[in-house]
């Protein structure tokens, strides 16, 4: 679709986007160009870290602490949490804040952590040699972490 066609059919595309698929119950996926022209995602700051070398199970413990909190409160929690995931999430939170403030012109004082989730990434398989020529498998797990900041109204 060209830019003119997208802008002409803006109401129809937004209506389609808000509907869910009848079987999978998932929202319809728009292209990046369509999302940009329709202004979808301009009310949030999003940061994603893929292939982080930490288990998603360990990250979820810290994510549950900051979910729904204001930005400054989330920073305080992350700085004083003695977990390996807190350093990674601190950098990710700074990135999401920068995306919200610089790219989408949102007010920093009204930002809060709207969504925070960690999905399992690919697992790296390694081996540990054992007795009599056998081997144990070592699973080095990775995760995909996403933080979304939105403005409180």
N, C-alpha and C positions, 0 to 999 in steps of 0.2 A: 504494500500500500504506500502511496505517496503521502507527503505531509498534508496536502490539501484534503485528500480523501479521509485521512484520520481525523483532522479537525472538523470536517463536515459531518462525520459520523460519530462525533464525540459522545453524544448521549447514548447511542446504541452500544458503543464499545464499553462504556462505563456500566451499563445495565448488564451486558454479557459478563463483564469482569466480576460483578457482585454476585452473579448466580454461581451455583455449584454444579458440578457434573452429576448426572442422575445416578450413576452406578458407583463412582469412586468417592463422591462427596467432597471432592477437592475443587478449589477455585480454578477457573480457566486461566491458562498461562498466556500472558501477552508478551510480545517481543520487547526488547530493551527500548527500541525507538518508540513504540506505542506507549510504554510506561512513561517515558520522558515527556512526550507531547501531551499526555493526559494529566500529568502532574502527580502520578501515583508514587508515593514514597518521599514526597517533599515535606512531610510533617514529622520526619524521624531522622535520626542519625544511626546508621548501621555500620558495624564493623564485624568482619568474619576472619577467623584464623583457621586455616586448613592444615592438616597433617601436623598438628602439635604433638610433640613426643611425650604425651602424658595420657594416661587412661581417662576416658570420658567419665568413668565412675568417680574418680578422684576430683575431677573438675566440677561435677554436679554438686558435690558437698559444699563448695565455696559459692557456686552460682545461686544455690538456694538461700544463702545468707543475704545476697544483695538484690534479689528479685523484688521489684516494687519499691525500692528505696530511692530517696533523692540522691542526686549526683554526689554532693559533698559527703553525705552519710555513707554512700557506697565506697568512696575513696578511703574514708576512715576505717571502714571494716576491712578493706583489702590490705591496707598498710599494716594493720595489727593482727592479721590472721597468719599463724605460723604453718602455712601449707605451701607446697611447691606450686600449686595452681594459682595462688594469689598474685605472684609476680607476673605471670603470663596475663592474667585477667586485668591487672592494673594497666598494663600497656594497651590492652585491647579496649579498655574503658576510655583511656585517653584518646585513642584513635576514633572511637565512636563519638566522643564529645567534639573533637575537631571536625568530623564530618558533619555533625549537626549544626555547629556554630558557623563554620566557614562555607560549606556548600549549600545549606538549606536556610541560613539566616535565622536560626532558632535562638531564643533567649536562654542563656546558660543557667540562669537562676531558677527557671521553671522545669528543667530537665529531670527526668527520673528513668530508672531502668524498667522499661515496659516488658521486654522479653529477654530471656537469657536461657540459652540451651546449648548442650554439648552432645553431639552425635558421635557414634563410633566411626573412626576412619579405618584405613587399611592396617592390617596387623603385619608387622615384620616378623618373619620366621627365622630363628637362629637355632643352632644346635649346641648342646653341651655334651661333650664326649663322656661316656660312662664305662663301666667295667665290661670286659670281654667283648669289645668292639661294638657295643650298643650305643645309642645316643638318646638323650632327652631333648625334647623340643622346648625352646624358650620363645615365648610370645611377647614381642615388644609392641604394645598397643599404642595407637595414635587416636586423635580425636579431632573433630571439626567443631569449633566453638563460635557461636554467634551472639552478639550483644546488640540490642535495639534500644535506643533512647528516644523518648517522646516528651512533648511538652505537656505539663499539667495545665488544666484549664481552670 
